């Protein structure tokens, strides 16, 4: 029964909208290259956004990064090219994109340092848990690597999605001068941060209780 359900899910994915979009990507472009493109766009966002009043270009780079975020996973599943490197690059790109958007908003006076601190807190588990793992392994005189893989929960995915859109809409609102959008975007951002606090608490609990798979992401 379980095998039948798995095959049905795979068939649905292979015939879905994401698969049709993924099929349009040239074979010479790999999913990891798409992920690296998102990283480049995220870094470029901060460079451009901190260089002056270029929020229009920041929005374009952010949209390109967002589209690539939807595309790399679809291409990897469609081609059967899901790799550990891709699983590492995908969340890394999300975090750098969020950090870049936050720094741009700080530079333009839209956000305060409190928002940056809150975002760093909800994203810290990605660094803190591997560090805790290495400290424990060192005390036990065991190999430090591979680190435990922090498997994203559904709440964590909601946090990532809401935070990305909340920050993105704030950049658009600052560029367009739309106060109504700014208020809505900030509300979405803080709701996502609260969800991230709860998700992070569960990540730490799962690590301390040994629920994480001891394999690298």
C-alpha positions in Angstrom: 0.0 0.0 0.0 2.8 2.4 1.0 4.8 1.6 -2.2 1.7 2.3 -4.3 1.1 5.7 -2.6 4.8 6.6 -3.2 4.6 5.7 -6.9 1.4 7.7 -7.2 3.0 10.7 -5.6 6.0 10.5 -7.9 3.7 10.2 -10.9 1.8 13.3 -9.8 5.0 15.2 -9.4 6.3 14.2 -12.8 3.1 15.3 -14.5 2.5 18.4 -12.4 2.9 22.1 -13.3 6.3 22.2 -11.6 7.6 19.4 -13.8 6.3 21.1 -16.9 8.1 24.3 -16.0 11.3 22.4 -15.1 11.2 20.7 -18.5 11.7 24.1 -20.1 15.1 24.5 -18.4 18.0 23.5 -20.7 19.8 20.3 -19.8 23.1 22.2 -19.6 21.8 24.1 -16.5 21.9 22.0 -13.3 19.7 22.5 -10.2 22.8 23.4 -8.2 23.7 26.1 -10.8 20.2 27.6 -10.3 20.8 27.6 -6.5 24.2 29.3 -7.0 22.4 31.9 -9.2 20.1 32.6 -6.3 23.1 33.0 -4.0 24.6 35.5 -6.4 21.4 37.4 -6.7 21.1 37.6 -2.9 24.6 38.9 -2.5 24.1 41.4 -5.4 20.9 42.7 -3.7 22.9 43.8 -0.6 25.7 45.3 -2.7 23.3 47.3 -4.9 21.0 48.2 -2.1 23.8 49.4 0.2 25.3 51.5 -2.6 22.6 54.1 -2.9 18.9 54.5 -3.8 18.6 51.6 -6.2 15.6 49.8 -4.8 14.2 49.2 -8.3 17.2 47.0 -9.1 17.0 45.4 -5.7 13.4 44.4 -6.5 14.5 42.9 -9.8 17.2 40.9 -8.2 14.9 39.7 -5.5 12.3 38.6 -8.0 15.0 36.7 -9.9 16.1 35.0 -6.7 12.6 34.1 -5.8 11.9 32.5 -9.1 15.1 30.5 -8.9 14.0 29.3 -5.5 10.9 27.8 -7.0 12.8 26.4 -9.9 15.8 24.6 -8.5 13.9 22.1 -6.5 11.4 21.4 -9.3 14.3 20.7 -11.7 16.1 18.5 -9.3 13.0 16.4 -8.7 12.0 16.3 -12.3 15.5 15.0 -13.4 16.2 12.9 -10.3 19.2 15.1 -9.4 18.5 15.7 -5.7 21.9 15.9 -4.1 23.4 16.7 -0.6 25.0 19.8 -2.1 21.7 21.0 -3.4 20.0 20.3 -0.1 22.7 22.5 1.5 22.6 25.3 -1.1 18.8 25.7 -1.1 18.3 26.8 2.6 21.6 28.7 2.5 20.2 30.8 -0.4 17.0 31.4 1.5 18.9 32.7 4.6 21.3 34.9 2.7 18.4 36.3 0.7 16.5 37.2 3.9 19.7 38.7 5.4 20.4 40.8 2.3 16.8 42.1 2.2 17.0 43.0 5.9 20.3 44.8 5.5 18.9 46.8 2.6 15.9 47.8 4.7 18.1 48.8 7.6 20.2 50.9 5.3 17.2 52.8 4.0 15.7 53.3 7.5 12.7 51.0 7.0 13.7 48.5 9.7 15.5 48.9 13.0 18.3 46.8 14.6 15.6 44.9 16.6 14.2 43.4 13.4 17.7 42.3 12.4 18.3 40.7 15.8 15.0 38.9 15.7 15.6 37.5 12.2 19.1 36.3 13.3 17.6 34.6 16.3 15.1 32.6 14.3 17.7 31.6 11.7 20.5 30.9 14.2 19.6 27.2 14.5 21.2 26.5 11.1 24.6 27.4 12.6 24.1 26.7 16.4 23.0 23.1 16.0 26.0 22.0 13.9 28.3 23.8 16.4 26.7 22.1 19.4 27.0 18.8 17.5 30.8 19.3 16.9 31.3 20.3 20.6 29.6 17.2 21.8 31.5 15.0 19.3 34.8 16.6 20.4 34.1 15.8 24.0 33.4 12.2 23.1 36.5 12.0 20.8 34.3 11.1 17.9 34.4 12.5 14.3 33.0 16.0 14.0 31.4 15.4 10.7 28.8 14.8 9.3 26.7 17.3 11.2 23.0 16.6 12.0 20.7 17.6 9.3 18.1 20.2 10.4 15.0 18.9 8.6 12.7 21.8 8.0 9.3 21.5 9.7 6.1 22.7 8.1 6.0 25.7 10.5 9.6 26.4 9.5 8.7 26.4 5.8 5.8 28.8 6.5 8.2 31.1 8.4 10.7 31.1 5.5 7.9 31.8 3.0 6.3 34.6 5.1 9.5 36.2 6.0 10.7 36.3 2.3 7.4 37.9 1.2 7.2 40.3 4.2 10.7 41.6 3.5 10.2 41.7 -0.2 7.0 43.7 0.1 8.6 46.2 2.4 11.3 46.9 -0.3 8.5 47.3 -2.9 6.5 49.6 -0.5 9.6 51.7 0.2 10.3 52.1 -3.5 6.7 52.8 -4.5 5.8 54.9 -1.4 2.8 52.8 -0.4 2.2 53.0 3.4 -0.6 50.5 3.3 1.6 47.9 1.8 4.4 48.7 4.3 2.0 48.1 7.2 0.8 44.8 5.8 4.3 43.7 5.0 5.7 44.5 8.4 2.8 42.6 10.0 3.5 39.6 7.9 7.2 39.8 8.8 6.6 39.8 12.5 4.0 37.0 12.4 6.6 35.0 10.4 9.3 35.8 13.0 7.0 34.5 15.8 6.4 31.3 13.8 10.2 31.1 13.4 10.7 31.3 17.2 8.4 28.4 17.8 9.9 26.4 14.9 13.5 27.1 16.2 12.5 25.9 19.7 11.3 22.6 18.2 14.5 22.3 16.2 16.6 22.6 19.4 14.3 20.2 21.3 14.6 17.7 18.5 18.4 17.9 18.5 18.7 17.6 22.3 16.4 14.5 22.2 18.4 12.9 19.4 15.7 13.2 16.7 17.9 14.6 14.0 19.5 12.3 11.4 23.3 12.4 11.8 23.9 13.0 8.1 25.1 16.2 6.4 22.5 18.2 4.6 
